Amino acid sequence: MPADTAHLRLAKFHAPEIVFGPGSRFEAAGAATRLGARHPFLVTDAGLTEAGWGAELHTHLIDNDLRPTMWSDVTPNPKDHEIEAGYGKYMASGCDVIVALGGGSAIDAAKGIAVLAANGGSILDYEGVDRIHGPIPPLVMLPSTAGTGADVSQFCIVTDTTRRTKITIMGRALVPDISMVDPALLTTVPRWLAAASGLDALTHGIEAFVSRAHNPLTDNHALQSIALVGENLVRTVDDPAEETARVFMAQAALEAGLAFTNAILGAAHAMSHQVGGLLDLPHGVINGVLLPHVVRFNALGDPRRFVPIAQALGLPVNGVPAEEAALHVADAVRNLADEVGVPKGLAEIGVSEGDVAQLAELTMADACLSTNPRAATVDEVAELFRVAL
């Protein structure tokens, strides 16, 4: 096997300004004002509105002499037409800075609105890498789940409702200006969503570490995120009021986000995007089902980078062959998914054999597949889907 030469390559590292810790959400008005806000556009969702977080942030902005407009008509796996409706509201309200409060769906919707505000057209026009040319409005992000990493990433994931797939929009322009990570926001996350988000963070960390585009700057964040998820996910799912585990999971999501936005991802995400787009299913749940199978597939190419992952998960792999360590990683991921109640197979969440061919074809066009450590043919991807059923 050739030696890993990542340390010899030129590395770029994209990251926003980060404010981390309990109470950081109350810095949002100051952050928005520094970016020029007078009439911020607050993007959130129905769940956070019901939990009272949307109203709290709205009041906070008003109390600091800002005139916010709040928009909460985004659903999980944000749809192309929702983003275009949000853009219409943004323009009609004469807003400036965009503030997003939510999980990956609200944050991706906010990014999509920002893209259209500066560049026009349809959000689907921007599928691919570096298709955004005009500078977008400033972005302030307050993540409410511990997993997506969207608050620090250069990705925007949107559901194309006509083709029933998810498109990936990627580019430096999408890295938010400021991310404000307040673990208090995790206290009202439903158990299933906490589990799904945590497995999403774990998938980010693992795929970033083995990515073709990894580098020493991303590796440290990836391994730290893996260790933090392994140690804290079950605790925070079982008891969201337990502050220490909750803070560590917020950190895990942040570290994983910093890793994957710079190292990109792999086959698990390329495949998951297609299932989520076709059936409108929770992204983290799909990742939790797919990741063990993708780990086993990738380990057949070169298992060596799974050894540090196994060590980060606390697995006893000293002196164990790399091939065996990789299999232990796959088993550990599946065991963790079992502990937090994630289905064992895609069939349990609605995927059928009849979907496999279409899902495999769509996966081949996903940008995340290009950095998977092992090349995959459409037939191999189809077989991965079948094994995961």
C-alpha positions as CSV (number, residue, x, y, z in Angstrom):
1,M,0.0,0.0,0.0
2,P,1.4,3.5,-0.8
3,A,2.2,5.8,2.1
4,D,-0.3,8.5,3.1
5,T,1.1,11.8,1.8
6,A,-1.6,14.1,3.1
7,H,0.9,16.0,5.2
8,L,2.8,17.0,2.0
9,R,-0.2,18.5,0.2
10,L,-1.3,22.1,0.3
11,A,-4.2,22.4,2.8
12,K,-6.9,25.0,3.1
13,F,-9.1,25.2,6.1
14,H,-12.4,27.1,6.0
15,A,-14.1,28.1,9.3
16,P,-16.4,30.8,10.5
17,E,-16.0,32.8,13.7
18,I,-17.2,30.5,16.5
19,V,-18.9,31.4,19.8
20,F,-19.3,28.2,21.9
21,G,-20.9,27.6,25.3
22,P,-24.0,28.0,27.4
23,G,-25.7,31.3,26.9
24,S,-23.9,32.0,23.6
25,R,-27.3,32.5,21.9
26,F,-27.6,35.8,23.7
27,E,-24.7,37.1,21.6
28,A,-26.7,36.8,18.4
29,A,-27.9,40.4,18.2
30,G,-24.3,41.7,18.7
31,A,-23.0,39.3,16.1
32,A,-25.6,40.3,13.6
33,T,-25.1,44.0,14.3
34,R,-21.4,43.7,13.7
35,L,-22.2,42.3,10.3
36,G,-24.4,45.3,9.5
37,A,-27.8,44.1,10.5
38,R,-30.7,46.5,10.9
39,H,-33.5,44.2,9.7
40,P,-32.4,40.6,10.1
41,F,-34.2,37.7,8.5
42,L,-34.7,35.0,11.2
43,V,-35.1,31.5,9.7
44,T,-36.3,28.7,12.0
45,D,-38.8,25.8,12.0
46,A,-42.1,24.8,13.5
47,G,-40.5,22.6,16.2
48,L,-38.3,25.4,17.6
49,T,-41.2,27.8,17.4
50,E,-43.3,25.4,19.4
51,A,-40.5,24.9,21.9
52,G,-40.2,28.7,22.5
53,W,-36.7,29.2,21.1
54,G,-37.9,31.1,18.1
55,A,-39.8,33.6,20.1
56,E,-36.9,34.0,22.6
57,L,-34.4,34.8,19.8
58,H,-36.9,37.1,18.1
59,T,-37.4,39.1,21.3
60,H,-33.7,39.2,21.9
61,L,-33.1,40.8,18.5
62,I,-35.9,43.3,19.1
63,D,-34.5,44.2,22.6
64,N,-31.2,45.0,20.9
65,D,-32.8,47.6,18.6
66,L,-33.1,45.3,15.5
67,R,-36.3,44.8,13.4
68,P,-36.4,41.1,12.6
69,T,-38.7,39.3,10.3
70,M,-39.2,35.6,11.3
71,W,-39.9,32.9,8.7
72,S,-40.5,29.3,9.8
73,D,-42.0,27.6,6.8
74,V,-39.2,25.1,6.3
75,T,-39.7,21.3,6.8
76,P,-37.1,18.5,7.3
77,N,-35.0,18.0,4.2
78,P,-35.7,21.5,2.9
79,K,-37.5,21.6,-0.4
80,D,-36.6,23.7,-3.4
81,H,-40.0,25.5,-3.4
82,E,-39.6,26.3,0.3
83,I,-36.3,28.0,-0.2
84,E,-37.8,30.0,-3.1
85,A,-40.7,31.0,-0.9
86,G,-38.3,32.1,1.9
87,Y,-36.3,34.1,-0.6
88,G,-39.5,35.9,-1.7
89,K,-40.3,36.7,2.0
90,Y,-36.7,38.0,2.5
91,M,-36.8,40.3,-0.5
92,A,-40.4,41.6,0.3
93,S,-39.4,42.4,3.8
94,G,-36.3,44.3,2.9
95,C,-34.0,42.3,5.1
96,D,-30.2,42.2,5.4
97,V,-28.3,39.7,7.6
98,I,-29.8,36.2,7.8
99,V,-29.9,34.5,11.2
100,A,-30.7,30.8,11.3
101,L,-31.9,29.0,14.4
102,G,-32.4,25.3,13.9
103,G,-30.9,22.0,12.7
104,G,-29.5,21.3,9.3
105,S,-32.8,21.9,7.5
106,A,-33.3,25.5,8.8
107,I,-29.6,26.3,8.3
108,D,-29.5,24.9,4.7
109,A,-32.7,26.8,3.9
110,A,-31.1,30.0,5.2
111,K,-28.1,29.4,3.0
112,G,-30.3,28.7,0.0
113,I,-32.2,32.0,0.6
114,A,-28.9,33.8,0.8
115,V,-27.7,32.3,-2.5
116,L,-30.9,33.5,-4.2
117,A,-30.8,36.9,-2.6
118,A,-27.5,37.7,-4.2
119,N,-27.6,35.6,-7.4
120,G,-31.3,35.1,-8.4
121,G,-32.6,32.2,-10.4
122,S,-33.7,28.8,-9.0
123,I,-31.8,27.2,-6.2
124,L,-31.4,24.1,-8.3
125,D,-29.2,26.2,-10.7
126,Y,-26.4,26.1,-8.1
127,E,-26.0,22.3,-7.8
128,G,-22.3,21.4,-7.8
129,V,-19.1,23.1,-6.7
130,D,-18.4,26.8,-6.7
131,R,-21.4,27.8,-8.8
132,I,-22.2,30.8,-6.6
133,H,-20.6,34.0,-8.0
134,G,-22.2,36.9,-6.3
135,P,-21.4,37.6,-2.6
136,I,-24.2,36.5,-0.4
137,P,-25.8,38.2,2.7
138,P,-24.0,37.7,6.0
139,L,-25.0,34.5,7.9
140,V,-25.3,34.0,11.6
141,M,-26.1,30.4,12.6
142,L,-27.4,29.0,15.9
143,P,-27.5,25.2,15.6
144,S,-30.2,23.4,17.7
145,T,-29.1,19.8,17.1
146,A,-25.7,18.1,17.8
147,G,-24.9,16.6,14.5
148,T,-25.4,18.4,11.2
149,G,-22.4,20.7,11.2
150,A,-24.2,22.9,8.7
151,D,-23.4,25.9,10.9
152,V,-19.7,25.7,10.0
153,S,-19.9,24.0,6.6
154,Q,-19.5,25.0,2.9
155,F,-22.4,22.7,2.0
156,C,-26.1,23.4,1.3
157,I,-28.3,20.3,0.8
158,V,-31.7,20.9,-0.9
159,T,-34.4,18.5,-2.0
160,D,-35.2,18.6,-5.7
161,T,-38.9,17.8,-5.5
162,T,-39.2,17.1,-9.2
163,R,-36.5,14.5,-9.4
164,R,-37.0,13.4,-5.8
165,T,-33.4,13.6,-4.9
166,K,-31.1,15.8,-2.8
167,I,-28.7,18.1,-4.5
168,T,-25.5,19.3,-3.1
169,I,-24.4,22.9,-3.4
170,M,-20.8,23.4,-2.2
171,G,-18.5,26.4,-2.1
172,R,-16.5,28.7,0.2
173,A,-19.3,31.3,-0.1
174,L,-21.6,29.1,2.0
175,V,-19.3,29.0,5.0
176,P,-21.3,31.1,7.6
177,D,-19.8,34.3,9.0
178,I,-20.5,33.4,12.7
179,S,-21.6,30.2,14.4
180,M,-23.0,30.4,17.9
181,V,-23.2,27.0,19.5
182,D,-25.3,27.0,22.7
183,P,-25.8,23.5,24.2
184,A,-28.9,24.7,26.0
185,L,-30.7,24.5,22.6
186,L,-30.3,20.7,22.7
187,T,-32.5,20.2,25.8
188,T,-35.7,20.2,23.8
189,V,-34.5,17.9,20.9
190,P,-36.8,14.8,20.6
191,R,-35.0,11.6,21.5
192,W,-35.1,10.2,18.0
193,L,-33.6,13.4,16.5
194,A,-30.9,13.5,19.1
195,A,-30.0,9.9,18.2
196,A,-30.1,10.7,14.4
197,S,-28.1,13.9,14.8
198,G,-25.4,12.2,16.8
199,L,-25.0,9.4,14.3
200,D,-24.8,12.1,11.6
201,A,-21.9,13.7,13.5
202,L,-20.2,10.3,13.9
203,T,-20.6,9.7,10.1
204,H,-19.1,13.1,9.4
205,G,-16.1,12.4,11.6
206,I,-15.4,8.9,10.2
207,E,-15.9,9.9,6.5
208,A,-13.8,13.0,6.9
209,F,-10.9,11.1,8.4
210,V,-10.8,8.5,5.6
211,S,-11.6,11.0,2.8
212,R,-9.3,11.3,-0.1
213,A,-9.2,15.1,0.8
214,H,-8.3,14.7,4.4
215,N,-5.3,16.6,5.8
216,P,-3.6,17.0,9.2
217,L,-5.8,20.0,10.0
218,T,-9.0,18.0,9.5
219,D,-7.7,14.8,11.1
220,N,-7.5,16.1,14.6
221,H,-11.1,17.5,14.5
222,A,-12.4,14.2,13.0
223,L,-10.9,12.0,15.6
224,Q,-11.9,14.3,18.5
225,S,-15.5,14.2,17.2
226,I,-15.5,10.4,16.9
227,A,-14.3,10.1,20.5
228,L,-16.8,12.6,21.8
229,V,-19.7,10.9,20.1
230,G,-18.7,7.5,21.3
231,E,-18.4,8.6,24.9
232,N,-21.5,10.9,25.1
233,L,-24.2,10.1,22.6
234,V,-26.1,7.5,24.6
235,R,-25.9,9.6,27.7
236,T,-27.3,12.7,26.1
237,V,-30.0,10.8,24.3
238,D,-31.1,9.1,27.5
239,D,-30.9,12.3,29.6
240,P,-30.8,15.6,27.6
241,A,-30.8,17.6,30.8
242,E,-27.3,16.1,31.7
243,E,-25.2,19.1,31.0
244,T,-21.7,17.6,30.6
245,A,-22.7,15.1,28.0
246,R,-24.8,17.7,26.2
247,V,-21.9,20.2,26.0
248,F,-19.6,17.4,24.7
249,M,-22.1,16.4,22.0
250,A,-22.4,20.1,20.9
251,Q,-18.6,20.1,20.6
252,A,-18.6,16.8,18.8
253,A,-21.0,18.2,16.1
254,L,-18.8,21.3,15.8
255,E,-15.6,19.4,15.5
256,A,-17.1,17.0,12.9
257,G,-18.4,19.9,11.0
258,L,-15.0,21.6,10.8
259,A,-13.5,18.3,9.7
260,F,-16.0,17.4,6.9
261,T,-16.4,20.9,5.4
262,N,-12.7,20.8,4.7
263,A,-12.1,17.1,4.0
264,I,-15.5,16.5,2.4
265,L,-17.3,13.2,2.9
266,G,-17.8,9.8,1.3
267,A,-20.2,7.1,0.1
268,A,-22.4,7.0,3.2
269,H,-23.4,10.6,2.6
270,A,-23.6,10.2,-1.2
271,M,-26.0,7.3,-0.7
272,S,-27.9,8.9,2.2
273,H,-28.7,12.0,0.2
274,Q,-30.6,9.9,-2.4
275,V,-32.6,8.0,0.1
276,G,-33.6,11.2,1.9
277,G,-34.6,12.9,-1.3
278,L,-36.6,10.0,-2.6
279,L,-38.5,9.2,0.6
280,D,-38.1,12.3,2.7
281,L,-36.5,10.4,5.5
282,P,-34.3,11.6,8.4
283,H,-30.8,12.0,7.2
284,G,-29.0,10.9,10.4
285,V,-31.1,7.7,10.7
286,I,-30.1,6.8,7.1
287,N,-26.5,7.4,7.9
288,G,-26.7,5.2,10.9
289,V,-28.0,2.4,8.8
290,L,-25.6,2.8,6.0
291,L,-22.3,3.6,7.7
292,P,-21.3,0.1,9.0
293,H,-21.7,-1.3,5.4
294,V,-19.7,1.6,3.9
295,V,-16.9,1.1,6.5
296,R,-16.7,-2.6,5.5
297,F,-16.7,-1.7,1.8
298,N,-13.9,0.9,2.2
299,A,-11.8,-1.3,4.4
300,L,-11.4,-3.7,1.5
301,G,-9.5,-1.0,-0.2
302,D,-7.2,0.2,2.6
303,P,-8.1,-0.5,6.2
304,R,-5.2,1.3,7.9
305,R,-7.0,4.6,8.6
306,F,-9.7,2.8,10.5
307,V,-7.2,1.9,13.2
308,P,-7.0,5.4,14.7
309,I,-10.8,5.5,14.4
310,A,-11.1,2.3,16.4
311,Q,-8.8,3.8,19.0
312,A,-10.8,7.0,19.2
313,L,-13.9,4.8,19.9
314,G,-12.0,3.1,22.7
315,L,-11.9,-0.3,21.0
316,P,-9.1,-2.7,22.1
317,V,-7.2,-2.9,18.8
318,N,-3.5,-2.7,19.8
319,G,-1.7,-5.3,17.9
320,V,-4.8,-6.2,15.9
321,P,-4.5,-6.3,12.1
322,A,-5.9,-3.2,10.4
323,E,-8.5,-5.3,8.5
324,E,-9.8,-6.6,11.8
325,A,-9.8,-3.2,13.4
326,A,-11.9,-1.8,10.6
327,L,-14.5,-4.6,11.1
328,H,-14.6,-3.7,14.8
329,V,-15.4,-0.1,13.9
330,A,-18.3,-1.2,11.7
331,D,-19.6,-3.4,14.5
332,A,-19.2,-0.6,17.1
333,V,-21.2,1.8,14.9
334,R,-24.0,-0.7,14.5
335,N,-24.0,-1.4,18.3
336,L,-24.2,2.4,19.0
337,A,-27.1,2.7,16.5
338,D,-28.8,-0.2,18.3
339,E,-28.3,1.5,21.7
340,V,-30.0,4.7,20.5
341,G,-32.9,2.9,18.7
342,V,-31.9,3.3,15.0
343,P,-33.4,0.7,12.6
344,K,-31.1,-2.1,11.4
345,G,-32.0,-1.9,7.8
346,L,-33.3,0.5,5.1
347,A,-36.4,-1.7,4.5
348,E,-37.6,-0.7,8.0
349,I,-37.8,2.9,6.9
350,G,-39.4,2.3,3.6
351,V,-36.7,1.5,1.0
352,S,-37.5,-1.5,-1.2
353,E,-35.5,-3.6,-3.7
354,G,-37.4,-1.7,-6.4
355,D,-35.7,1.5,-5.4
356,V,-32.2,0.2,-5.5
357,A,-31.3,0.9,-9.2
358,Q,-32.5,4.5,-9.1
359,L,-30.8,5.2,-5.8
360,A,-27.5,3.8,-7.1
361,E,-27.6,5.8,-10.3
362,L,-28.3,9.0,-8.4
363,T,-25.5,8.3,-6.0
364,M,-23.0,8.2,-8.8
365,A,-23.6,11.9,-9.4
366,D,-23.3,13.0,-5.8
367,A,-20.2,15.2,-5.1
368,C,-19.5,13.3,-1.8
369,L,-18.7,10.1,-3.7
370,S,-15.6,11.7,-5.3
371,T,-13.8,11.8,-2.0
372,N,-14.7,8.3,-0.8
373,P,-11.4,6.5,-0.2
374,R,-12.4,3.6,-2.4
375,A,-13.8,4.0,-5.9
376,A,-17.2,2.5,-6.4
377,T,-19.1,1.4,-9.5
378,V,-22.8,1.7,-9.9
379,D,-23.1,-2.0,-9.4
380,E,-21.1,-1.9,-6.2
381,V,-23.2,1.0,-4.9
382,A,-26.4,-1.0,-5.7
383,E,-25.0,-4.0,-3.8
384,L,-24.3,-1.8,-0.8
385,F,-27.9,-0.6,-0.9
386,R,-29.1,-4.2,-1.1
387,V,-26.9,-5.4,1.8
388,A,-28.2,-2.4,3.9
389,L,-31.9,-3.4,3.2
